Amino acid sequence: MTRIADTAAAASPTRRPARAAWVSPFRLFALARQRHQLSDLSDEQLDDIGFSRAEAEAEAARPFWDVPPHWQNRS
C-alpha cells in the first residue's frame, strides 16, 4: 500500500516544502513610503524614470504586504 505523501515525494524529490516568507517591518514601511512617494511625482518625473501615470498609480495602490519576490526571506 502506497501513501499519498510517499508518492508526492517520489514525484518531485528536489522540491522543498513551502515556507512562510518573513519580511522585516522596516522594509514594509519603506516600501509603503516609496509607493506613496511614487504617486506624488509629476508626469515629467515619472517619464524620467520610465513610468507612466497609470503604472505609478497602480503601484501606489498595491498593499504594503505585496512585496517583490527578491525581498522575501526564504531561508
N, C-alpha and C positions, 0 to 999 in steps of 0.2 A: 504494500500500500504506500503510495507516494503522497507526501503532504504538499499543500499548495506552496508553502514557504520554501520548501526544497526545490520545487520546480521553478519558482521565480529566481532563486539564487543561481540555479544552473543555467537559466536563460541568459542572464547578464552577470557574469562573475565579476566584472570590473566596476559595476555600478555601486556607488556608495549610497547609503540611506540619506534621505534628505534631512538637513539640519536647519533649525531656525536661524535666520540671519539676524545679527545684532549690529546696530549702528549706534555710534556714540550720540547722545543727546546734543552735544555741541555741534556735531556735523549736521544734525537735523535742523537746529536753529540757524546755522549758517546757510543751509540750502533754502530754507523758507525766506530768509532775508534777501538772498541773492535773487530768488524768483520774484519777490516783491519789487526789488530794485530794477529788474529787467522790465517789468511792466511800466515803470516810471520813465524809461528812456524815450527820447524823441525819435521820430521816424528817421531822421538823419543819423543819429547814433546807432539805431538798430541796423540801418543799411551798412554802416561802417563795419559792424561785426557779422554781417551776413544773415540777419534775422529779418523777417517781415513782421509787421504789427500783429498779424494773426498768429504767427508762431510764438511771438513773445507773450501774447495774451493766453494762448493755450498752455504754455509752460508755466506761467504765473498762476493759472487755475489748478494746476496739479496739487494734490495734497502733500503735506510736508513729509509724510512717511513713504511716498513713492520715490525712492532713491535710485540713482543709477546702479546697475549691477556691479560695477567695479568698486562701489562703496561698501558692499555687503561683506562682512567678515564671516567667512565660512570655514574657519579653522577648527 
